[in-house]
Amino acid sequence: MNKTGRILVVDDEESVRESLALWLEDIGHIVYKAEDAYKALKILHDTDCDVMLVDMKMPGMDGVDLIKRARELIPGLPCIVITAYASIPSAIEAMKEGAFDYLQKPFCPERIEILIDNILIQKSLEEENILLRKELEKKFRLDDIVGKSDKMQKVFDLVRTVAKSSASVLIHGESGTGKELIARAIHQHSDRADKPFVATSCAAIPETLIESELFGHEKGSFTGAIARKIGRFEEAHGGTLFLDEVSEIPMPQQVLLLRVLQEKELRRVGGNELIKIDVRIISATNKDLQKLIAEGKFREDLFYRLNVVNVNIPPLRERKEDITPLANYFLRKFNAENRKSLRGFTDDAKAALLKKDWPGNVRQLENAIEHAVIIARGDLVDMGDLPGDLIDAESLGEKKKDKMLTLEELEKEHILEVLELAGGNRTKAASLLGISRVCLYDKLKKYGIDG
C-alpha cells in the first residue's frame, strides 16, 4: 500500500459495513462508518475524506443521490459503488454522476485495495502538481502580477531594484496593463510599505477641484469649503502617492505640483501655513508625455521630476506567453469567488485566448475569464463559454459537425461502453442492453467488435 487514506464506508448492512471497515483498518487506513446516506453526509461535512465506498441500494436516499450530494460537499470526491448484479444499471448511472468505479457483490478485498491505492496515488500526484505549480507561479509572479515572459521578468527585476530607493517613478503602459499593480508592488517592496499608499486618478478630478484634492483646503477658502480638508499629499505622508493619468493635470496645477515636488512642502488652498511633506511619487500614463511636451500640453521640467526611473509595461499582444498563466490565475480566482471547480481550458479555448490581440490588455482577459467561469457548465472552460468576440464561429461549427454521429455509430459506441462496464461479459452486457445474447453477437459481428 502506498499511502494511508481516510475512507468512508456507507452500507445499511452491518455485516458488510463492519467487515469492510475492519479489513481496511487492518491494511492501515482510517475508516469512518455510516449506516445511511444522511449520517454519511454529516461525516463528510465534518471530515475531509479521501474515498467513499457506498452501497447502491439503501433506504431513504440511494447511492446515486448520495454521490451527487457528497460531491457538492467535497468536489471531486472519488466514490466506489458497491452493487449487486441486479442493480448494475444503477451503478452505470452512478458512474455518470462521477463514481470512480463499481464493485459487484460478492467482491474481492484485494480489488478494493488496488482501487483505493490507485485513487490515493492519483490524489498524491495531483497535490504534488499543485505544489509544483505554486512554486512555478512564485517564480513568475510579483505580488498580484503574473508574467513569465522575458519582458515582464525584466519589469519585475526593475521594480525590485527601484523599490529600494525613494526615486520618483513614471510608469508607462496602455490601459489595462496593470500600472497601478506595478505602483503598489514598488510600494510594498520599499521601506515605506507600512505607511499609506494613496492612489489618485487625475482624470477623475474636475479641473476646478484638482488643487484642493491634491493639496487640501482651509475652511471657507471657497464656496462649499465648509470644513478643512486634508489633501492627497498629506494623506500619503511617509508613504507613496500614486498619480494615475498624470497627463490629465492642467498646466496651472502642473506648476503647483512641480513646486511641491521641488520644495517638499505645500500650502492648503486658502491657507498660509507651510506644511512639510515626505512623499514618494509614482505616476502613470498611457500617453506619450514627450509628444505632449512638444505640443505645449505638459511641462518639460515636471516630466524630468516625475521620470527619474521609467517603467514601461508591454501590452499583452507583445507577450503572448503570459496569456496562459494569466488565464489560469484568473480561473482560480473566479473559481473561488463563484464556488466552482473548473480544472482548466480545452485546447480550443486555449487557442482562442492565444489568437486574440487583447486591445484591453490584462483587464480585458480578466473580464473574459470571469465571464467564462460563470457560464461554463463542464469541468473545463470550452470555446463556447468565452465572450462572443473570442469565439471562432467557423471552428465552433466544424467542431459541432465533427461530433455529430450516425445512428449506427452511436449504437456501436453505446455497445462498447456497456461491454466495458460489464467487464467484457457478453451475457451481462446483453442483459443491460435489453436484447438477447444472439442479437448482441449479431451486432458485434456487424460492427467488427472482437474480444
N, C-alpha and C positions, 0 to 999 in steps of 0.2 A: 504494500500500500504506500502511496506517495505522500499523503497529507491527511491530517485529521480534519474531519468536517463536522458541521452542525446539521444533523439530519432530523427532519420532522416526519414521523410515521403516522399516517391518518388511516384508520381502519376500524369499522364498527365491530369486527370480530376480535374479541380479546385475545384469543389464542394466536391469531395471525399477528396482531399488533405486538404482543409481548415477545413472541419468538423472534420476530424481526428485530425488535429493539435489543434483545439480549445478544443476538448474533452480531449486530452492528457495533454494539459496545465492546464485545469481545475482540473485534478487529481494530479497536481504537477510536471509534467515532463518538461524538457527544450526541445523544439521542433525546428528542422530545416526542411525547406520545399524545395523540388526540383520538377520541372515540367518534367524533363527528366533525363536520366542517366548521361549525361555529366556534368550537374550542380550538380548532386549528388556526382560525383567523385571529383569535386572541393571542395565541402563541406567536404568530407571525408579526402581530402588531408590537409585541414586546421584545422579540428576539430576531436578530439578523441571521436567518437560516441560510445554509448553502444549497440544500437539496430538500425537496419534499417528495416522499413516497405516498401516493394516495390511491385508496381503493375507489373503483369506478362507481360501484353501487352502494350508496349509504342512505339512511333515512334522512329526510329533511332536505338537505342540499347535496346533490350528487357531485361526483369528481370533476366533471366538466365545469360546472358553475364555480366550484371551489378554486379551480385553476385560474379562471377569469378573475375572481376576487383577489386571490393570492398575488397574482402578477400586477395588480393595481397597487398593492401594498409594497411589494418588492419587485420592481420592474426587472424582467429577465430571469426571474427565479426558475432554475431548472426543476422540472417536475417529471417524475417517473410514475406512470399509471400502472396499477395492479388490476388485472381484469380476468374474468372467466371467459371461456371461449364464446359463450352466448352473447357477451357484451363487447365483442371486438369492434362492431360498428361505432359504439360509444367511444372506444379507445381511439379510433380514427378521428372522430370529432375532437377528442382531447388533443390529438397531435396537431390538428388545425388551429387549436387555441394556443399552441406553443409548447405542448408537452415534449420533453426531450426524447422519451422512448416509452414503450409499454412492455409489461411482463405478464405472461399468461399463467394463471394458476393451473397446476402446482408449478412453482418456479424454482430455479436453481440458485442457491445463495451466492455461488461464485459469479453468476451472471450479474447479480446486483452489485457485487464488489467491483467488477470490471466497469460497469456503467458509472458508479459513483466515482471511482478513480479517474475515469476519463473526464467527468464533469469538473472535478477538483483540479485536475491538471490544466484543463482549459481555462478555468477561472484564475488559477495562479498565473498562467501566461498572460491573460488579459490584464491582471493587476500589474504585472511586470511591465507590460507595454505602456500602461497608463503612466507609471513612474518614469519610464524612459522618455515618453512624450513630454512629461512635465519638465524633465531635466533639459530636453532639447529646446523646449519653449523658453526656459530661463535664458538659454544662450541667445535666442533670437528675440528677446524682449527687453524693453527698458520701461519699468513700471507697467503702465497700461498700453504701451505702444508695441506693436508686433511688426517685425521686419527681418527677414533672413537675407534679403538682397545685399550685395556689396554696398550699394548706395545708402541703404538705411543703416548698415553696420557702421559706415563712416559717420553718419549723423549721430548715432549713439556714442561713438568714441569722442566726437567733438563736444557733445552735451556733457559727458562725464568730465572732460577736461575743463571746459569753460565754467562749469558749476562751482569749481573750487575757487574761482576769482569773484570779484564784485563788479566786473566789467559789464557795461550795457550790451545787450544782445538784440540784434534785429533778426527776426525770423521771417523768411520769405517763402511763400508757397501758395498754390491755388486753393480755392475754397474747398473745404472738406478733407484736406491732407493731414489735419491734426496739429495745427500750430499751437493751440492752447495746451494740448497734451505735452508738447515739447517744452513749452514755457514752465508748466507745472513740474516736469521732470528735472529741469535745471534748478528750480527752487528746492525740490525735495532732496536733491543731491548736494545742496550747498550748506554752508554753516548757518544759513537763515531758515532752515527747514522748520524749526519750532516757532517761527514768527509768522505773521499773516502773509497770505498770498491773495492779493486783491486784483480781480480781473475786471477790466472795463472795456466795453465796446464803444469806441469813439464815434462810430457811425450811428449808434443808437441814441446819442445825446443831442438834443436840439442845440443849434449854434448859440442861441441866447443863454443857454444854461451850462455850457461846457466848462467855463471858467469856475462857476460855482461848484460843479460836480467834482472837478479835479482839485481845486484849492480850498473849497469851503466858503462860507459867508457868515457875516455877523447879522444878528437880529436887526431888522429894519433897514438893511443895506439896499433893498429894492422892494418893489411891490410884491407882496406874497412871502417875503422873508420874515415869517412870524417868530422864528427862533434861530439861534445859532446852529449852523450846520458844519460838521466836520467833513472835509473833502477826502477824496480817494488817497491822496498823498499821505495825509495824516493817519488814515486807516491802516496804511501799509507800513507805517514807521517801524523800522527794524527788520522789515521783510522785503517782499517783492511786489512791485506794481506792474501788472501786465496791461499794456495799452494795445488792444487789438484794433485792427483797421486804423492804424495811426495816420495813414494818408488822408483821412477824412477830417482831421483837425484843421479848422480855418486858419488862415495866415495870421490874424491878430493874436489868436491864442497860441500859435506856434512860437511867437516872440516871448510870451509869458512862460511857456514851457521851457524854452531854451534857458531863460534866466534862472528858473528854479533848478534846472539841472547843473548849471554852472555854479550857482551860489550855495546850493543845498539848503535853501531857506525859502519861505514863502509868506505872503500876506493873504489872509482871507479877504474875499470881496467885502468892501466896506470897513475893513479893519486897518489898524495902524501897527499892530504888534508883528514883529518878525519872528517866525516860528522855524526853528531848526528842524531839519528832517534827515533821516538816514534811510534811504530807499534805494533798492536796486531796480533799475528799469529794464524790462524786457518788452519789446514792441514787436508787432507783427503786421504784415501787409500782404495782399495778393496783387499789388500793383507795382509797376516799375518806378521807384522813387526818383531815380536819376532822370528819367524821362519827364516826371512832374517838375523836377528842378529846372530842367531846360525850358519848360512851359511856364515857369514862374508861379507854380502852384504849391511848391514845397521848398522850405528854406534849406539851402545847402549846409549852413553851419549846424542846423538841428540834425540833419541827416548824419553828419560825421559824429555828433554826440551820441546818437542812437546806435550807429552802426560800428561800434568798436569791434564786435565779433558778429559775423554774419553766418546764420544757419539757414541753408537752403533745403527745403523738403521737396524731393522729386514727386511728381504726380504718379498715381498708381499705374497708369499706362506705360510708364518707363521702368517699372519694376514688377513685371508680371509674376515673378517668382514669389512675391509677397501675397498674392491673391489667395492661394490655397490655405496657408497658415492663418491669414486674417479671417477667412471664411470659417475655418474650424474653431477659431477663438470666439467668433460671434455666435456660432452654432451652440457652443457650450453655454455661453452667456444667456442666450434666449431659451435654451432648453430649461435652464434653472428658473428663469423668470416665468415660463409658461408651463412648468411641471411636465415637461416632455422628455423623452429619452431617445431622440434621433441619434443614430450611430455615425452618420456621415452623409456623403453625397454619392449619387450614382455617377457613372462615367459620363453620361450625357449632361448631367447638371454641372459637373466639374468643367467639361468642355465649354458649356455656355458661359460659365463665370470667367474662364480664361480668355474667351473670344471677345468679351466686352471691353470697350476702351475706358469706361468709368469716368465720364466727364465730371461727375460729382465726387470722384475720388473715394476715400475710405468711408466717408459718411454715406455715400450712395450704396456702397457694398454692404454696410451695416444695415441699412434700411431694407435692402433686398433679402438679406438672410433672416431678418426679423419676420418679414412677410412670409418667407418660405417655411419657417418653423411653425408659424401659426396655421398655415394652410395644409402642411404635409400630414398625411394620414398613415403612411407606412413607416418602416424602420429607417429609411433613407430619404433624404431630400432628392426628389426627381426633377427633371427639367420643367415639367408641368406645374411644379409648386412655386417656381420662381416668378417674379413680376413679369407682366406681359412683354415689356420691352426686351427681356432677356431670352424669351422663348423663340427658338427657331421653328417656326410653324411647319416648314417643309420637312425638317428632320423628324419632328414630332409625328407628323402624318405618316412618314415612312416607317417610323418605329411601330406605330399602331397597326399599320398594314402588315408588317413583318410578324406581329404577334397573332394575327388572325389565322386560325387553323381550320382545316376542313373537318367535317363531321367524323370522317374516318380517322384523321389524325388525333382528334380529341378522344375518340374511343380507344385508340391504341395507347395514348398517354395514360388514360384512366386505368386500363387493364394493367399496365406496367406498375403504376402506383399501388394498386390493390395487391398485386403479386408480391411486391416488396414488403408491404405491411403484413402480408400473410406468411412471410418468411420463405417464399418460394413454394409453399404448399398449394398445389393447384385445386385440390378438393375444397380447402378452406377458402381460396380465392373465388371459386365458382359460387360458393355459398354466399359470400359477401356481395358478389355482383348480382345475385338473384337469378343465376342461369344454371343450366345443367353442366356437368363436367364435360360431356361430349360437345356441347355448344362452345364451352371455353376452349377446348382443344381445336375446334374448327377455326375459331378467331385467332388463336396463337399461330396456327398454320398460315392463315390468311395474311397476317401481319409480319410473318417471318420471325416470330419471337421464339428463341430457343433457350433451353435450360431454365 
